[in-house]
């Protein structure tokens, strides 16, 4: 495994997540006190100041408003711009704004990422496909405007990123906070990946600290790359204990929430029969691949599935032990004296 550890955040990903939080609110994350480092409270205060100032920037709604489609697909304009052609692992490239403008100006459907935005039929009349999306008309116009006037729309997004950077630089923070990635060793990585059922092979992995997601761990699995973001407010031990941070009651509540979602429940019933990869699940459920990815992230977060990589495909299977444990815990809570 080729491991690369960075001592500063993956900035384009940071700014995307900051904008998304400003418009749609923060994710609810449960942490055990043992996983918070000594800088956690200070980071929280700085993060809250950052978000409060960032919310004053114009046009945030245009680029970061989250739209949920009928099939639970999640879309925002910033994701469309950043992810249509590039993986997150390619974000640090120089002159990215110019490259994106070039890609959208000479829009070639053959260069689109295979697993990106398949809810739009780019092979045929994609303008008509956008019009059929179950999002409001203003959002549809923003997507169409990006295709017809990419210079204007992409420049607008990067102008917001520039203002995020200026706010960030005005905050009095200690760069040493990003040392959260320094003490990660191979055993920690083996245990973390082993917990989710993903073997560490020859796939390169890039590890970044994150300020915007100071209280979380984020793993992104791309075709030929893993990206692990480690919150600057977490102890080094968080990598190996993060999945154990929820109480049994919190796990049960999440379990019941998952079971109440028709699509997630159907996915679990399909995985009962055999392991499946994303496109296979999408076909079986008549959903798009990004929608399946959205559901799988939620199931993985609840520890209800395992993943493995085989021939550059990610296969999902049931975590039968965890599901059985939750059923037994529910039985104990409701039926035992």
TORNU-665836 format. One line per 4 residues: number of its first residue (from 1); their letters; for each residue y, z, x of N, C-alpha, C, O. Coordinates in steps of 0.001 Angstrom, whole numbers. Each point is the difference from the previous one (the first is absolute). Layout:
# TORNU-665836
NUM> A> Y,Z,X,Y,Z,X,Y,Z,X,Y,Z,X | ... .
***
This chain:
# TORNU-665836
1> XXXX> -1197,0,831,1197,0,-831,1248,0,867,127,814,915 | 787,-1717,-1199,1274,-45,710,1010,845,-773,402,-355,-1108 | -3,1466,1699,900,944,-667,1366,-42,662,115,128,1219 | 932,-309,-2041,1369,5,504,795,1064,-751,107,-40,-1226 .
5> XXXX> 449,990,1975,756,1099,-615,1482,-182,307,396,-175,1152 | 408,220,-2201,1445,-196,144,733,1325,-191,-482,899,-688 | 1648,-797,1304,777,1238,-100,1233,-150,-878,886,855,13 | -830,-1943,-775,1045,-143,-1009,-557,-750,-1190,-992,-718,129 .
9> XXXX> 1617,872,-1294,-571,-578,-1230,-37,-1525,-4,649,-667,805 | -1428,147,-1736,-43,-1429,-289,1135,-271,-980,-156,188,-1207 | 1296,-630,1729,1252,98,-741,25,-796,-1295,487,509,-1010 | -991,-1733,999,38,-776,-1248,-784,697,-1103,409,-4,-1161 .
13> XXXX> -1541,604,1533,-794,755,-974,764,1247,-454,-34,353,-1179 | 725,316,2115,799,1173,-354,1071,-360,-1021,166,695,-1002 | 559,-1777,1255,1117,-363,-885,-504,-459,-1361,629,269,-1023 | -1767,-963,1011,-581,-401,-1290,-355,1238,-807,319,76,-1186 .
17> XXXX> -979,900,1815,-429,1197,-716,1182,859,-421,-36,631,-1057 | 1082,-601,1872,1204,746,-356,648,-597,-1241,342,726,-934 | -171,-2047,920,590,-647,-1165,-818,216,-1251,547,233,-1079 | -1871,-310,1223,-891,191,-1139,129,1418,-546,11,197,-1215 .
21> XXXX> 88,786,2097,147,1387,-441,1352,227,-665,85,717,-996 | 965,-1316,1533,1333,169,-578,33,-459,-1452,658,623,-834 | -1357,-1698,532,48,-586,-1338,-1064,580,-930,266,239,-1178 | -1464,-12,1704,-1134,374,-856,-420,1454,110,-873,450,-742 .
25> XXXX> 1485,295,1665,-345,1398,170,-1086,194,1045,-692,-954,355 | 531,2187,148,-987,278,1045,-1404,101,-565,-198,256,-1187 | -776,-465,2073,-1393,227,-382,-276,1499,-10,545,749,811 | -1392,-326,-1731,-404,1407,-43,-1131,216,995,-1072,-590,-133 .
29> XXXX> 1311,1435,1129,-995,258,1038,-241,1493,101,944,785,92 | -2203,-397,-109,-360,1408,116,-461,293,1417,-937,-629,493 | 1601,1594,173,-357,360,1363,-292,1482,103,660,831,-623 | -1647,-529,1409,-270,1382,334,1014,444,1047,393,-794,856 .
33> XXXX> 32,2046,-914,1016,508,928,-435,-162,1449,839,-163,886 | -2163,208,-637,-499,-111,1370,223,-1389,575,-57,-178,1217 | 309,-799,-2063,184,-1364,482,1460,-338,295,299,-1066,537 | 598,1969,-886,1422,-228,247,380,590,1356,-319,1154,287 .
37> XXXX> 995,-1940,541,403,525,1294,1318,754,-101,586,98,-1078 | -123,433,2202,1187,854,4,1272,-752,-380,1000,618,-363 | -1031,-1928,443,1183,-816,-316,22,-474,-1448,947,-667,-414 | -1978,1003,-361,-174,-572,-1335,1221,232,-889,524,-949,-583 .
41> XXXX> -65,2196,471,1118,314,-893,1279,-690,437,769,-472,-837 | -536,410,2141,1188,-684,499,-75,-1499,-297,996,-619,-373 | -2178,51,543,-197,-1416,-317,227,-270,-1482,600,-1010,-368 | -1074,1900,-467,189,-152,-1441,1486,-39,-346,435,-831,-797 .
45> XXXX> 348,1739,1405,1446,23,-254,652,-1301,468,817,-579,-715 | -1178,122,1917,571,-1238,529,-409,-1201,-848,800,-903,-250 | -2039,908,-181,-488,-1086,-853,765,-30,-1315,380,-1073,-468 | -147,2237,-135,716,69,-1277,1440,-481,154,532,-672,-883 .
49> XXXX> 102,1021,2017,1354,-491,279,-13,-1516,143,864,-698,-530 | -1861,206,1254,-150,-1439,220,-99,-736,-1338,713,-977,-232 | -1597,1450,-640,-207,-655,-1299,1267,77,-842,378,-978,-645 | 279,2137,650,1216,165,-803,1092,-993,428,682,-576,-848 .
53> XXXX> -523,384,2131,1003,-958,493,-443,-1435,-263,812,-848,-368 | -2101,579,557,-507,-1362,-171,119,-470,-1448,190,-1189,-254 | -300,2116,-690,77,-363,-1418,1353,-589,-385,113,-645,-1042 | 908,855,1860,1342,-508,-301,165,-1470,369,1006,-618,-349 .
57> XXXX> -1978,58,1046,86,-1397,435,-174,-932,-1201,-824,249,-879 | 1600,-1305,859,-66,-959,-1107,-1276,-846,69,-576,-203,1069 | 160,-274,-2221,-1094,-969,-157,-1394,551,301,-942,-775,164 | 796,2086,-88,-1334,565,222,-950,-373,-1133,-1162,-330,239 .
61> XXXX> 1662,384,-1476,-845,-316,-1150,-559,-1417,89,-1156,-241,-350 | 1978,-693,820,-426,-1392,87,-1235,-146,872,-939,-713,-353 | 945,1388,1486,-1064,-213,985,-1178,970,-110,-1103,-322,442 | 1321,1510,-1028,-1037,1026,73,-494,510,-1351,-895,844,-43 .
65> XXXX> 1456,-1337,-1056,-494,415,-1305,-1466,-379,-156,-367,-1160,191 | -464,2122,-532,-1435,-243,-152,-282,-509,-1407,416,611,-985 | -1122,-1729,896,-383,-573,-1281,-1509,38,-132,-716,-531,849 | 233,1149,-1900,-1431,72,-244,-371,-1029,-1050,523,10,-1114 .
69> XXXX> -1428,-894,1485,-397,-1069,-897,-1083,483,-958,-468,1135,95 | 80,-2006,-1012,-1011,364,-997,-1318,433,641,-714,842,-544 | 393,-1427,1713,-1265,317,663,185,1052,1100,-819,106,913 | 1913,675,-1014,291,1086,938,446,-465,1385,97,811,921 .
73> XXXX> 172,-2105,-764,527,-491,1265,1374,628,248,798,155,-924 | -536,201,2178,1285,585,354,781,-1008,833,-529,-574,951 | 1776,366,-1312,807,-1011,676,1419,503,193,573,609,-903 | -8,-858,2064,1447,106,177,426,-1154,887,-807,-531,763 .
77> XXXX> 2056,144,-857,483,-1192,691,-126,135,1512,-318,-974,681 | 563,2171,-146,-107,203,1453,-1414,-290,479,-183,-600,1060 | -826,1022,-1831,-1385,-281,373,-268,-1500,-3,-679,-519,885 | 1214,-169,-1883,-167,-1443,-81,564,-674,1251,-642,-875,581 .
81> XXXX> 1828,1279,-173,648,-606,1166,-750,335,1288,-259,-880,821 | -84,2145,-649,-586,438,1269,-1468,-387,152,-457,-277,1110 | -287,256,-2222,-1455,-111,97,-578,-1357,-379,-1199,-223,171 | 2010,-672,-673,-554,-1280,-436,-662,-753,1149,-1025,-655,-191 .
85> XXXX> 1615,749,1388,-517,-757,1138,-540,879,1126,-855,-435,771 | 1351,1673,-671,-330,829,1160,-764,1260,-389,214,564,-1073 | -1100,-136,1953,-622,1316,-106,968,1043,545,927,-329,740 | -1150,1596,-1113,845,1083,500,-80,84,1516,992,328,651 .
89> XXXX> -2145,-615,-84,-152,54,1458,864,-1024,717,201,101,1210 | 312,-1086,-1940,862,-1014,595,1486,314,-170,851,-745,486 | -536,1842,-1174,1395,328,-279,873,191,1239,1173,-370,-50 | -1669,922,1155,905,242,1126,494,-1255,692,802,104,928 .
93> XXXX> -1237,-1274,-1332,377,-1220,704,1524,-184,24,703,409,-925 | -216,-1027,1994,1429,-230,170,491,-1056,-995,-753,-877,-424 | 2005,982,74,649,-984,-878,-767,-188,-1314,-172,-1121,-478 | -274,2221,-84,-816,-97,-1212,791,-573,-1164,-537,-765,-801 .
97> XXXX> 1808,1129,703,817,-519,-1092,47,-1527,58,-179,-674,-1014 | 419,148,2193,73,-1455,158,-1347,-661,-302,-54,-1073,-601 | -1024,1724,1022,-1327,-567,-255,-311,-43,-1484,-574,-969,-497 | 960,2035,-216,-250,33,-1442,815,-1079,-717,-509,-684,-888 .
101> XXXX> 1766,541,1278,837,-1044,-611,-620,-1375,240,-26,-850,-890 | -471,650,2111,-642,-1275,331,-1236,-227,-856,-219,-1104,-497 | -598,2157,320,-1232,-132,-787,305,-335,-1461,-647,-863,-595 | 1638,1553,22,312,-224,-1408,765,-1308,-211,-118,-627,-1053 .
105> XXXX> 892,222,2040,735,-1269,-112,-974,-1169,-35,154,-938,-783 | -1159,1013,1647,-1037,-1046,46,-1285,577,-590,-1022,107,678 | 1100,259,-1945,-1067,740,-673,-1279,-820,-40,-71,-1034,-664 | -947,1512,1389,-1286,-688,53,-1077,966,-485,-269,1019,636 .
109> XXXX> -342,-1355,-1771,-984,916,-588,-1200,222,924,-686,1015,-116 | 429,-1948,1027,-1122,146,927,234,1113,1012,-951,508,593 | 2199,-130,-394,313,1045,969,73,1386,-633,166,992,710 | -288,-909,-2031,20,1293,-662,-1220,820,396,-1074,-551,242 .
113> XXXX> 1238,1854,-178,-1144,872,222,-990,-159,-1148,389,-52,-1167 | -1643,-23,1505,-1021,-277,-1012,-46,1063,-1082,-241,-310,-1167 | 471,1569,1548,-154,1095,-963,1327,480,-574,82,1084,-578 | 957,-1902,742,1333,450,-420,495,-761,-1232,-21,-1230,-41 .
117> XXXX> 463,1988,-953,688,-571,-1154,-789,-1085,-718,539,-1049,-351 | -1825,1317,138,-827,-1007,-654,195,-28,-1509,-626,-791,-706 | 1502,1664,223,282,-56,-1426,973,-1126,-317,252,-293,-1169 | 300,-342,2207,845,-1177,-195,-800,-1218,442,-534,-22,1109 .
121> XXXX> 446,-983,-1959,-779,-1191,311,831,-936,868,642,-930,-487 | -673,1209,1807,814,-791,917,-563,-1405,201,697,-883,501 | -1955,673,-890,-583,-1322,204,498,-1007,-1041,-95,-1210,207 | 624,1711,-1320,488,-896,-1050,1493,266,-236,785,-8,948 .
125> XXXX> -405,234,-2161,1402,225,-315,307,1486,120,-141,751,-965 | 563,-329,2162,186,1441,192,1264,511,-673,102,1198,-263 | 856,-2055,-22,1171,441,-759,-411,387,-1420,445,1016,-533 | -1299,-1842,-66,-506,314,-1333,-869,1255,36,10,796,-939 .
129> XXXX> -766,-622,2036,-831,1197,149,857,1256,69,-354,1034,-566 | 1486,-1131,1264,919,1145,75,569,300,-1380,126,1162,-385 | 212,-2193,-347,562,196,-1346,-985,709,-919,416,702,-922 | -1707,-873,1155,-1020,601,-859,-297,1447,362,-699,690,-742 .
133> XXXX> 1219,-218,1872,-251,1385,396,596,958,-1025,1056,-265,-573 | -1745,1377,352,477,983,-977,957,995,639,-197,1212,-75 | 1238,-1749,705,1076,820,548,1299,-485,-628,30,-1060,-625 | 1043,1828,786,1223,-398,-707,588,-1272,612,-313,-366,1133 .
137> XXXX> 1155,-283,-1895,526,-1314,386,816,60,1293,0,-950,784 | 687,2058,-569,801,122,1224,-895,-9,1233,339,-611,1014 | -1467,1281,-1101,-941,25,1127,-581,-1393,249,-178,-412,1146 | -115,-304,-2233,-511,-1364,152,1031,-883,700,-336,-792,881 .
141> XXXX> 1589,941,-1289,1064,-799,613,156,315,1478,280,-895,798 | -459,2173,-419,101,382,1411,-1098,-662,830,246,-444,1121 | -1462,378,-1678,-1095,-677,697,286,-1486,163,-187,-569,1075 | 640,-45,-2152,314,-1432,50,1171,-262,940,3,-981,743 .
145> XXXX> 990,1864,-783,1161,-136,880,-419,64,1465,566,-697,842 | -1552,1528,-537,-481,106,1380,-642,-1299,457,136,-386,1161 | -827,-283,-2055,-632,-1270,354,1025,-1118,167,-161,-874,852 | 1219,905,-1669,996,-1074,54,1148,280,971,566,-927,579 .
149> XXXX> -226,2190,-405,1100,375,902,-440,1140,921,545,1102,-61 | -1527,-1377,906,-560,1068,849,1010,602,971,-68,1191,303 | 990,-1991,182,979,520,960,786,1160,-594,137,1055,620 | 372,-1260,-1814,794,1011,-696,-830,1253,-303,445,1114,274 .
153> XXXX> -1642,-1288,-835,-791,1138,-446,-581,795,1170,-17,1231,-33 | -452,-1923,1055,-574,689,1161,1094,696,796,-200,1102,509 | 1344,-1743,-405,1136,640,674,393,1287,-734,334,1001,634 | -375,-1031,-1961,335,1190,-786,-932,1158,287,439,1145,113 .
157> XXXX> -1749,-1442,9,-974,1052,306,250,584,1380,-13,1219,172 | 241,-2074,807,193,494,1360,1346,680,180,167,802,919 | 791,-1106,-1773,1262,730,19,-235,1442,-453,601,930,538 | -1472,-750,-1522,-370,1353,-432,-720,732,1142,277,1169,271 .
161> XXXX> -1198,-1869,387,-700,605,1142,990,451,1074,-161,1063,600 | 1173,-1876,-368,1016,336,999,736,1276,-395,274,848,851 | 45,-707,-2123,691,1210,-466,-928,1219,82,452,1101,311 | -1753,-1296,-591,-969,1089,191,24,471,1454,-4,1199,279 .
165> XXXX> 28,-2161,635,-8,321,1432,1244,787,381,-79,950,779 | 1214,-1335,-1318,1252,699,313,-28,1444,-508,456,914,688 | -991,-714,-1890,-116,1364,-530,-944,815,869,275,1151,337 | -1397,-1774,20,-1000,696,822,605,452,1329,-239,1119,454 .
169> XXXX> 1019,-1997,156,591,327,1298,1076,1073,-108,333,655,988 | 212,-477,-2194,1031,1023,-187,-590,1393,-214,714,1001,55 | -2031,-949,-301,-650,1290,-252,-353,658,1326,-504,-652,913 | 770,1931,-817,-275,751,1213,-1468,416,13,-364,1046,-536 .
173> XXXX> -469,-1876,1152,-1421,298,64,-453,42,1458,671,-524,889 | -1794,1140,-668,-558,146,1341,-1085,-1051,213,-1031,46,-670 | 1239,-999,1596,-1011,-1038,227,-1371,560,370,-1016,-677,-158 | 989,1918,651,-1277,615,364,-887,223,-1223,-1200,245,127 .
177> XXXX> 1811,-334,-1324,-792,169,-1212,-1072,-1073,-116,-1010,190,-677 | 1234,-1303,1335,-950,-1094,-102,-1176,153,961,-787,-928,186 | 677,2097,415,-1132,267,881,-1290,255,-761,-1035,277,606 | 1089,-367,-1942,-1191,290,-817,-1154,-945,314,-1147,305,-327 .
181> XXXX> 1427,-1438,951,-1072,-945,327,-565,216,1405,-1008,-609,358 | 1647,1468,440,-338,68,1424,-1355,632,285,-676,-383,955 | 276,1344,-1774,-1209,754,309,-1228,-464,-793,-990,724,-108 | 1070,-1916,-434,-1146,-531,-748,-1065,-462,981,280,-775,914 .
185> XXXX> -1475,1242,-1104,-1081,-416,892,-1060,-777,-772,60,-125,-1223 | -1016,-385,1961,-1024,-847,-598,-849,753,-1017,-399,-565,-1018 | 123,1838,1289,-805,796,-930,704,152,-1345,-634,-81,-1052 | 1971,305,1091,764,110,-1238,-104,-1290,-821,-214,34,-1212 .
189> XXXX> 368,-1161,1895,-59,-1291,-683,-1394,-248,-570,-144,-472,-1128 | -878,793,1917,-1376,-187,-482,-254,817,-1256,-635,-477,-941 | 1136,1718,930,-219,875,-1154,764,-502,-1223,-529,3,-1111 | 1780,-434,1321,818,-493,-1107,-611,-1249,-612,-164,-79,-1218 .
193> XXXX> -175,-901,2054,-575,-1237,-520,-1391,242,-571,-394,-631,-981 | -348,1551,1600,-1323,314,-508,47,614,-1378,-894,-224,-816 | 1941,1007,547,124,654,-1302,119,-1010,-1125,-539,208,-1087 | 1242,-1301,1344,166,-1009,-1044,-1077,-1076,85,6,-960,-771 .
197> XXXX> -928,1130,1715,-1123,-929,87,305,-1282,736,-737,-977,-132 | 1816,959,911,395,-1211,718,-300,177,1483,548,895,644 | -1413,-1743,-104,-364,114,1402,1090,-584,885,601,-1028,-311 | -366,1709,1413,938,-536,992,-767,-984,859,-935,379,707 .
201> XXXX> 1329,-1646,-765,-667,-1015,796,979,-593,998,784,730,607 | -818,-2016,-434,905,-647,953,1343,-357,-623,854,-585,666 | -661,930,-1928,1268,-295,-664,1129,800,643,-129,1216,144 | 1232,-1857,248,1121,746,582,605,964,-1011,58,-293,-1194 .
205> XXXX> 386,1432,1679,680,961,-859,1336,366,629,77,329,1183 | 975,-392,-1995,1340,410,432,357,1287,-726,-161,98,-1216 | 647,887,1963,307,1313,-559,1492,272,182,518,-23,1116 | 160,280,-2233,1440,225,19,340,1354,-631,-679,438,-929 .
209> XXXX> 1725,224,1426,554,1130,-760,836,-547,-1140,455,-1141,68 | -243,1924,-1111,877,-429,-1085,908,1136,-429,-448,1128,-208 | 1733,-1440,79,1000,966,-445,127,-31,-1518,46,1050,-641 | 11,-2243,66,152,-139,-1449,-1197,631,-719,171,689,-1005 .
213> XXXX> -1368,-923,1518,-1218,607,-558,-406,1200,856,-1149,111,427 | 2108,783,-183,-198,1118,924,-1137,921,-411,-530,737,831 | 149,-769,-2107,-1008,929,-525,-1305,-689,-378,-760,517,-819 | 497,-1673,1406,-1197,-727,-418,-708,-726,1121,546,-195,1086 .
217> XXXX> -1773,-199,-1372,-785,-889,847,-208,-1297,-765,-395,21,-1165 | 660,-1150,1815,-161,-1290,-659,-861,-890,889,322,-232,1165 | -1423,-265,-1731,-855,-937,720,67,-1352,-679,-253,-111,-1200 | 594,-919,1962,20,-1363,-521,-1087,-797,703,-50,-52,1229 .
221> XXXX> -814,-563,-2013,-1113,-783,537,314,-1473,-203,22,-488,-1130 | 221,-216,2225,280,-1427,-65,-1210,-757,529,-953,605,491 | 995,-1929,-591,-1170,-802,379,-470,284,1423,-1196,147,248 | 2137,-71,678,-363,165,1401,757,1153,655,230,-7,1209 .
225> XXXX> 153,991,-2011,848,1057,549,-28,1217,-917,-3,-138,-1223 | -17,1339,1823,225,1243,-732,1354,545,411,381,-79,1168 | 350,638,-2138,1261,664,294,-52,1388,-600,-260,159,-1193 | 507,847,2016,-13,1390,-435,1384,594,213,504,36,1122 .
229> XXXX> 110,432,-2212,1303,648,68,-202,1499,-178,-636,436,-960 | 1173,344,1878,-175,1450,-26,1348,664,-212,928,-200,784 | -821,986,-1838,1248,665,-337,478,931,1114,-782,770,558 | 2076,-853,-245,561,803,1085,-13,1493,-308,184,824,897 .
233> XXXX> -404,-473,-2165,-29,1408,-375,-1384,612,-23,-166,1143,-426 | -839,-1893,881,-1373,470,-65,-484,542,1339,396,-474,1065 | -1258,1476,-1148,-681,498,1191,-990,-1052,504,-437,-871,-753 | 94,967,2033,-970,-936,560,-1340,71,-722,-720,-993,-91 .
237> XXXX> 396,2172,-418,-1284,187,-681,-54,-686,-1361,-1070,-104,-600 | 2219,-367,107,35,-614,-1329,-898,-1228,-82,-521,-324,-1067 | 345,-348,2182,-813,-1212,4,-1445,292,-388,-665,-825,-627 | 191,1999,1004,-1397,342,-280,-162,901,-1219,-1122,219,-456 .
241> XXXX> 2224,307,-77,-129,926,-1139,765,-432,-1231,8,709,-1006 | 643,-1879,1070,876,-415,-1092,-726,-112,-1327,523,411,-1035 | -1723,-964,1061,-750,-192,-1246,-482,1312,-602,-440,34,-1149 | 521,1051,1926,-443,1295,-492,1165,846,-498,-187,1163,-357 .
245> XXXX> 1399,-1742,329,1192,798,-295,124,374,-1482,638,1000,-328 | -1235,-1785,-563,109,314,-1417,-951,1123,-382,-1106,113,528 | 1561,703,-1450,-876,1032,-537,-1022,-667,-925,174,-1151,-401 | -1228,1879,71,-1018,-532,-904,615,-365,-1353,-363,-1009,-604 .
249> XXXX> 1288,1833,141,639,-262,-1287,817,-1291,56,-28,-792,-943 | 760,574,2051,789,-1215,145,-900,-1227,76,326,-1048,-558 | -1469,1174,1254,-949,-1108,77,-543,-339,-1379,-143,-1170,-354 | -160,2215,-427,-537,-217,-1346,1023,-701,-881,-343,-928,-732 .
253> XXXX> 1591,1363,796,1051,-627,-800,143,-1476,354,175,-842,-881 | -250,534,2168,103,-1395,432,-1223,-788,-460,114,-1153,-416 | -1277,1782,494,-1252,-627,-433,75,-391,-1478,-372,-1113,-370 | 852,2030,-468,108,-282,-1438,1029,-1092,-269,-170,-813,-908 .
257> XXXX> 1228,800,1696,1019,-1043,-144,-592,-1365,313,279,-980,-691 | -1092,920,1732,-655,-1258,377,-951,-460,-1100,-15,-1178,-358 | -773,2099,-174,-973,-361,-1036,673,-487,-1278,-590,-770,-758 | 1816,1213,516,712,-409,-1216,603,-1393,120,454,-567,-994 .
261> XXXX> -447,10,2205,526,-1344,218,-1155,-1006,-158,-971,37,755 | 1087,-910,-1721,-1088,-915,-348,-435,-860,1188,-1196,-159,245 | 2154,-390,487,-339,-894,1114,-685,752,1140,-991,-474,556 | 1519,1635,-216,-604,778,1088,-1407,452,-368,-901,-4,839 .
265> XXXX> 718,390,-2094,-1331,422,-449,-980,-1167,66,-1152,170,399 | 1613,-1350,-792,-875,-1171,50,-376,-344,1436,-1128,-410,274 | 2079,579,640,-298,-254,1413,-1109,929,485,-920,-429,697 | 1015,1700,-1069,-1020,962,406,-1375,-370,-562,-1012,142,686 .
269> XXXX> 977,-617,-1935,-1286,-390,-590,-573,-1230,701,-1217,-117,146 | 2082,-801,290,-480,-1172,738,-553,401,1362,-1024,-520,443 | 1709,1445,213,-436,429,1325,-1274,838,-61,-672,196,1013 | 344,294,-2203,-1264,726,-171,-1179,-938,276,-1040,430,501 .
273> XXXX> 1209,-1709,-829,-1086,-977,145,-166,-450,1442,-1121,-147,486 | 2264,-76,210,-79,-475,1384,1385,82,643,1012,120,-692 | -982,-186,2019,1274,-93,704,611,-1369,-254,-712,-999,-94 | 2037,960,-17,687,-1261,-287,1283,-79,800,575,1026,364 .
277> XXXX> -122,-2245,-87,1283,-188,678,1068,-377,-1028,-315,-309,-1149 | 1561,337,1567,1124,-110,-927,-39,-1224,-897,147,119,-1217 | -346,-1307,1808,19,-1227,-800,-1152,-20,-999,130,-518,-1109 | -1253,1087,1520,-1175,77,-877,295,891,-1203,-358,-336,-1129 .
281> XXXX> 1011,1473,1370,389,885,-1101,1020,-670,-910,-78,101,-1224 | 1040,-789,1845,1041,-675,-779,-607,-1026,-942,410,-110,-1156 | -1386,-640,1650,-658,-1026,-814,-786,640,-1135,27,-484,-1131 | -731,1580,1435,-819,671,-1006,843,599,-1121,-443,83,-1145 .
285> XXXX> 1663,334,1487,853,668,-985,1097,-909,-545,803,412,-837 | -778,-1669,1327,1029,-942,-422,1402,527,318,920,-105,-812 | -783,673,2006,1284,469,504,315,-721,1306,-860,-669,574 | 2085,810,-117,388,-593,1265,-309,962,1148,-71,1214,-193 .
289> XXXX> -113,-1776,1391,-372,814,1151,1008,1108,301,-423,1120,284 | 1748,-1373,-331,940,1096,259,-119,1138,-1017,234,1161,335 | -598,-1496,-1572,-194,1044,-1012,-1174,890,374,69,1223,-122 | -1143,-1847,577,-1167,766,448,384,903,1170,-413,1158,56 .
293> XXXX> 1199,-1685,869,436,806,1153,772,1229,-465,-164,1091,546 | 1005,-1276,-1556,769,1111,-570,-932,1085,-533,202,1185,265 | -1222,-1595,-1015,-955,965,-561,-827,660,1100,-270,1199,-55 | -136,-1992,1062,-842,553,1058,757,1039,820,-591,981,449 .
297> XXXX> 1883,-1185,-252,815,991,717,-42,1341,-736,-127,1058,616 | 238,-1125,-1948,-27,1231,-794,-1369,668,58,-91,1224,94 | -968,-2019,-149,-1360,557,56,-306,571,1376,-678,1020,127 | 1185,-1689,900,-193,494,1361,763,1293,217,-482,911,674 .
301> XXXX> 1679,-836,-1250,807,1207,118,-698,1196,-637,161,1134,453 | -930,-1388,-1496,-740,1069,-659,-1353,277,617,-731,883,-449 | 396,-1655,1498,-1268,189,714,-1204,-399,-843,-1099,515,207 | 1297,-1440,-1166,-1084,-391,-896,-772,-1219,493,-1048,-340,-549 .
305> XXXX> 1564,-314,1579,-689,-1169,545,-44,85,1518,768,732,625 | -1680,-1496,-53,-94,-199,1445,296,-1462,298,-168,-862,-863 | 600,590,2061,225,-1391,379,-694,-291,1321,-177,880,842 | -209,-2131,-687,-556,-429,1282,471,-1430,261,278,-752,-934 .
309> XXXX> -195,396,2183,442,-1343,358,-1192,-792,510,-741,454,872 | 569,-1641,-1429,-1122,-850,382,446,-1454,-18,400,-520,-1042 | -469,-126,2184,429,-1399,126,1426,-205,-521,286,-935,-748 | 598,1851,1174,1421,-47,-379,234,121,-1496,1044,-413,-505 .
313> XXXX> -2026,986,-215,174,343,-1397,-108,1509,-166,-797,655,672 | 1611,-111,-1579,-68,1417,-302,-871,185,-1243,335,-490,-1078 | -1446,1196,1236,-909,271,-1116,217,1433,-495,224,922,784 | -296,-767,-2099,184,1306,-629,-1321,473,-595,-791,-797,-505 .
317> XXXX> 567,2100,572,-1184,593,-623,366,1377,-545,1015,579,388 | -1846,-60,-1290,257,1315,-584,-190,1108,1036,-917,-54,819 | 1780,1042,-866,-227,1242,718,-732,920,-983,610,846,-653 | -1900,-1029,567,-785,682,-1026,72,1513,132,11,719,-999 .
321> XXXX> 39,-237,2247,23,1448,228,1255,630,-593,-75,1062,-617 | 1229,-1707,798,1255,554,-515,33,-53,-1523,435,955,-644 | -890,-2060,68,-27,-122,-1462,-934,1039,-609,342,637,-996 | -1512,-466,1589,-946,1011,-473,609,1393,111,-171,832,-892 .
325> XXXX> 883,-581,1993,647,1304,196,1030,266,-1096,76,1113,-521 | 723,-2132,167,1025,169,-1022,-630,232,-1380,507,789,-798 | -1619,-1488,528,-688,193,-1281,-544,1420,-96,96,639,-1048 | -661,-156,2129,-517,1366,15,1121,1029,-139,-164,1021,-667 .
329> XXXX> 1291,-1295,1297,1138,920,-101,531,39,-1435,351,1063,-512 | -297,-2240,-132,428,-73,-1399,-983,762,-896,408,718,-913 | -1692,-880,1185,-1032,708,-763,174,1518,134,-119,745,-972 | 401,-319,2190,201,1429,249,1226,533,-738,-30,1096,-559 .
333> XXXX> 1104,-1880,563,1255,440,-623,-116,78,-1523,583,886,-626 | -1336,-1815,34,-20,-103,-1465,-1209,639,-663,105,531,-1105 | -1242,-578,1766,-1241,364,-691,-672,1263,515,-893,533,-660 | 1299,-48,1815,-606,1215,530,882,1203,-274,1228,-85,-4 .
337> X> -1881,1184,-220,745,1246,-253,649,501,1290,668,1033,-6 .
***
